[in-house]
Amino acid sequence: MKKMLNKALVAAVMVGALAGCASEEDTIIMAPVPQVNSEFTPVGQWSTSVGNGVDFYFSKLSPEYAYDKVFVASRNGLVRALNPENGQDLWTVDLEQDVPARLSGGITAGYSQLFIGSENGEVIALNEETGELAWRAPVQGEVLAAPVVDSNLVLVHTTEGVLVALDQLTGEQKWVIITEVPSLSLRGNSKPATVSGGVFWGTANGRLAAAIVERGQLIWQQPIGTPQGATEIDRLVDVDASPMIMGGILYAVGFNGQLTAIDLRSGKPAWKRSYSSSTDMANDGSRLFVVTDKDHLVAVDARSGTELWNNKQLEYRLVTAPTMIGEYLVVGDSEGYLYWIDRFTGEFVSQQLVDDSGLAVPPIVVDGGYVVVTRNGDVKKLTIAQ
């Protein structure tokens, strides 16, 4: 059976006792909560909940804002559609059946439907207006990354190295591409990215793959990381972060790999920089924002790869993927703090404790504010007072 390690365990192993001759001092130490003089304090507009959330399981079960609704889900199968103005329930469906639902990949909206994956190797489609089940389709492997919709297909990347395309109306499998999965890998998968008829995704063997969406034809694979070292831990090179596309350039980053800019026309690298990460990136149009494997926040010039700033104050706080809210870069951490960062300088602008159960995913922007979902299933809409 494939062995997987979550981000925290991998970090501990790499710098802890299993590194060989490490001393007792060579252990993971979470940085203390930074002291921030907050320039503003967000105001709560409404609060509700979605079951027990994802609890302490590994999960990227992010909420979704589409069709004038906020969609949220819990690992145990509860899915809710909320009115973004007041948080009132528009519909609720429970996907728990004879076995635990174990929802983990999603939510993705498209074609008037919602698509959610599960650790049970299943993709589920719901009607966005009513929550009615449209179809359930089995796939090979756990679905930990959100599905992607394109060309009337639902594209799903699984833990077995499978990229599968399902018909959005029926869930029928249209094509499948299988890539190699090493015996040891991080627990996570790259969410695919699509543009101009192509689909791009990171693989567990350290590559970025490209294929034609319509027929599932593999075009090329570009190495993002090369296995190095004597142990399997040292040789982990997963590309779990979703590729990011800006203009004609695709950006990808790998664990023990590199941040790489690839020209989409040629498939060749434009530049490479040494950053290790398994977390999705953000951008503001000219800068890339990366969370490294040590939870350092880094800003990189998108054209040249030049590092613009590096904030190390959240080291090993298990930081969420970054996101842009207005002019600010925003991340959360495992103790439930939300941090607002000046995108030009990397300095903290504001900080709030949202919920001590912790944050697994970043907030999402909605009309009139943003929505944050905590690990224990609290759902809150907040806004920055003017």
JOJO-V131063 format. One record per run of one state. SS is the DSSP state (H for helix, E for strand, L for the rest). FROM is the first residue (numbers start at 1). TO is the last residue. If there is no record, write none. Layout:
BEGIN
ss->[SS/SS]
from->[FROM/FROM]
to->[TO/TO]
END
This chain:
BEGIN
ss->[L/E/L/H/L/H/L/E/L/E/L/E/L/E/L/E/L/E/L/E/L/E/L/E/L/E/L/E/L/E/L/E/L/E/L/E/L/E/L/E/L/E/L/E/L/E/L/E/L/E/L/E/L/E/L/E/L/E/L/E/L/E/L/E/L/E/L/E/L/E/L/E/L/E/L]
from->[1/3/6/7/16/17/20/43/50/60/62/64/67/69/74/78/83/89/95/103/111/113/119/122/128/133/139/148/151/153/158/162/168/173/179/184/187/193/196/198/203/207/213/217/224/244/247/249/254/259/264/269/274/282/284/287/292/297/302/307/312/323/326/328/333/337/343/348/354/364/367/369/374/378/384]
to->[2/5/6/15/16/19/42/49/59/61/63/66/68/73/77/82/88/94/102/110/112/118/121/127/132/138/147/150/152/157/161/167/172/178/183/186/192/195/197/202/206/212/216/223/243/246/248/253/258/263/268/273/281/283/286/291/296/301/306/311/322/325/327/332/336/342/347/353/363/366/368/373/377/383/386]
END
